[in-house]
Amino acid sequence: MSDNNNPEQVKKYEKNTFIFLAVFLAPILSIIIVGGFGFAVWISQMLFGPPTS
């Protein structure tokens, strides 16, 4: 963005950025993080056994 954008264009850009972050990026990242942690626990339990053993 250049310095000569009018406030309406900046507002639209910020709104689109927020929608992208809130609707797409946050859910995808949370699924990746939780799934990755679950996968790591699963692999560690295959290697070292369940916590009670």
N, C-alpha and C positions, 0 to 999 in steps of 0.2 A: 504494500500500500504506500502511496506517496502522500506528501503533506497537503496536497490540494484537494483531498476528498472532502465532500460535504458531509454534514452530520448524519444524513439519512443513509448514505452508503456505509458509513462506519457502523451505525446501528444495525443495519442489515447484516453486515459482516460479523459483528459480535453475536447476533442472534443465531446465525447459521453455525458459527463456531460452537456456541453453547449447546445447540441441538445435537451437533455431531458428537461432542464430548459426553453429554448426558445420555443420549439414546443409543449410541453405537460404541464408543470407546470404553466407557466405564463398565458396561455389562460384559463386553468381550474380555477385557483385562481381568475382571473378577472371575470369570469362568476359567481363564487360563491359569490364574494364580491358584485357585482352589483345586482345579484338576491336577495341576503340577504337584501340589503338596500331597494330594491323595495318591498320586502315582509314586511319589518318593516314599511315602509310608508303606505302600503295597510292596515295592521293591525291597525296602529295608526289612520288612517282615518275611519276605521270601528268603533273604540272605541270612538273617539273624534269628528268625523264629518269632512267634507272637510274643507280646510283652509278658505273658504269664509263665513262659518256659525258661 
